[in-house]
Structure formats: C-alpha cells, structure tokens
Amino acid sequence: MKQNAFVAGVGMTRFGKHIDRGMKDLAGEAINAALADANLSRDDLNAAYVGNAAAGVITGQVCVPGQMVLRELGIGKIPVVNVENACATASTAFQQAATMVSAGLYDCVLAVGMEKLFHEDKQRTFDVFTGAADTEDMDAVIEGIKATVKASGADLDMEGAGKTRSIFMDIYVAWAVEHMKKYGTTQRQFAAVSAKNSYHGSLNPRAQYQDLLTVDDVLNSREVVWPLTLPMCSPIGDGAAAVVLVSEKKARELGIADGGVRVASSVLASGWDYERDDEIKLPQKVAHQAYEEAGISPGDIDCVELHDASAPSEVLYYEYLGLCGPGEGGPLAESGDTKLGGRIPVNTSGGLLRKGHPIGATGCAQIVELTEQLRGQAGKRQVEGARVAVAENGGGFIKDDAAALVVSVLTT
C-alpha cells in the first residue's frame, strides 16, 4: 500500500562493542533520543514495533524483548509487537509501523531496532548468522555455495564457514565471484567500496570504525576468504536505533507536515523460487514497487543507505536499485559517483562496513541517517539539497536469495 506517515523523531546509539551495556540501556538511549527529537512523550505512543534478532542466542532473552525494554522506560498498556526478520529486522519493524500509521489505525508509533552480538563465546555469534539460513538443510546451503563458486572458476575452502567466520561471508563470496566472472568485476573495485565507506564513516561520530582506509589498505588487509579482506566484511556490533512515526494529522499538530520527512513508500517482501534465470529478482521487484508507490525513478534519488554487509553486496545493489545498469556496479564503485560530492552518494553513514551491523538495529539506523540527510542535519556528511532518499535492507538466505527485503523511500 502507498504510505503516508511522517518521521517525527529519530535517535540511535553509537554502534560498537558494548559488553558492559544491556539491551535496556542501549534501546533506552535510542528511544529517549527519538522521543525528545519528536518533542513527544511516552504517553503519546499508540503502539510499538520492536526489532531484535539475536537476543535468544546471545543473552537468552526470548519471547518478550520489546516489552522488557519498554517497561524499563515506563512504557506499557500499548500494543507491543516483537519483530524478528534477520538483518531486515528493524526495517521490517519500521515498515509495519509506517503501514499501521498510513492505514489510519494509529497516530503515533515507535519503531525500534536493538541488538547485542558481542559475546565471550564467539561461536554463539556465528550461530546467529547460521540460524539465518536453512538449518534443517545446511548441507544443501553449503553445497549450493560451493557449486556457485566452482561454476565461476574459483575455489572455496569452507572449513571455517560458521566457525571462524559467518557463513554469510561464504555466501557473499559466491555472489562476488559469480559477478566477477560474468562482468569482469575486480577485487580492486570491491575494495573501492570499503575505502569510500571508510571516508564516510570517518565523518560519523556514531560509526563503529572511524579510521580512513585507502583502496590499497583494504587490499593489503587480512584475507577472510578470497576475494574478501577484513574491511570488505561488515563487523559484528551492539547498538540500538529508534524512529517515531506519526500520521498526517499528528504531523500537522507538530508543525512538520509541510517540509517534514515523509515515508513515501515502504515495501516488504520475501524470496521465492525463480522459474527462469531471467526472472526479475527479489531486490529488483521490491525496489520497483517502492519507486512506483512513491512516484519516483532512480534518477530522482539523492542518497541511499543500502545493505553492504560485504563490499560485493553494495556493488550488486547498485544494479538492483537501478543506480546503474547490469554489470556496471564495479565501475560505478571506482568512479567516485557514490562518494559524498558524487552523483548519488551511497552509505553516507559509513554503511554496515564502517558504521557497524548490529543486525536487529541496522534498518532503523538507516532511517536515522536518511532523516538527518533530508533535514539537512548530517553535518560533514551532508548531501547538498537532499530531497529523496532510499533505504534497502535484506535479511536471511533461503536457497539462492535473501529471505526478506525492505525498500523504503523518504521524501521532503
């Protein structure tokens, strides 16, 4: 459905290693900041959608993480919906909250994403990512990755998959080498993504990593699994982000209906079994629907936050989102067009690669960045004259595609 909700307030923590902070503390910081930004109180909230993906594995908190966090802040009585959708968790919470507001059911809804991924037992962290694939048929998942890599003429040692690294790094390797064979994409072009995002992250005080990297720095870093070096892989992290969404009626009361940040569209879909090799894929389908509902085309977009869980992922999503043609993602990464000051800045926050990737919080963090861009509040990261912004976030892996994916369009 076409959306008609307004972003009244946003807030987030710095992403990083917060071993000494619990979920209540992290989420509370983000929620209080979002309410203060909206000039609203907890009593104004009609409902809350709270995203978390890993607590059941990392902390043992299951079933009621949203209620647990909100009650600590004195928020009760209202409907609280817990959302889990892999890396698309917070994006899904945002999409559901916006849909409820747009449908006229609520005037003021909170969307939250929160996560703790660091644990003394690293295997627990890796188990979270393994659980985002088909655990009942993991042999098929592994064989599918190997087959894709082999067909691309490469070799992949999966001995450490799910043990010394997230199995998703092996999935991204498969996507990367397939793209390299088909289009001639190079490792150096993938490294250009990481270097560009390191520049953006160096300007973001809430980014997990703020050091500058050159392309050569990226290429000379420790190899995780070829062609991915460490800076080409998103880090694990802890953190939280929150968004307050309001109806047009409430937006007028707050004085933000004219010139405020509006959710023009937000589309959620899941993967399916493709019948033909040339069938439109999940990210293209969702992007096309989101653009159509918002009444925009790729040429109208001023800035993008997308799911760069690996550097090759960003290259592929350039193409899926229509920022360039098929096979042109590698050259686009090298061109400078996706860097601040370029034609279409991407991941001005530093992206998942540098801002960090607490998976249950990432989607709302994307909305925080884009809202600040559209308000002109992004400081040194500001995209001049930004009026149309797009967020893309995928999660999980079933067969040969993402399990869930959300594309949202924000406008002023």
Secondary structure, 3 states (H helix, E strand, C coil): CCCCEEEEEEEECCCECCCCCCHHHHHHHHHHHHHHHHCCCHHHCCEEEEECCCHHHHCCCCCCHHHHHHHHCCCCCCCEEEECCHHHHHHHHHHHHHHHHHCCCCCEEEEEEEECCCCCCHHHHHHHHHCCCCHHHHHHHHHHHHHHHHHCCCCCCCCCECCCECHHHHHHHHHHHHHHHHHCCCHHHHHHHHHHHHHHHHCCCCCCCCCCCCHHHHHCCCEEECCEEHHHECCCCEEEEEEEEECHHHHHHHCCCCCCEEEEEEEEEECCCCCCCCCCCHHHHHHHHHHHHHCCCHHHCCEEECCCCEHHHHHHHHHHCCCCCCCCHHHHHHHCCCCCCCCCCECCCCHHHHCCCCCCCHHHHHHHHHHHHHHCCCHHHCCCCCCEEEEEEEECCECCECCEEEEEEEEC
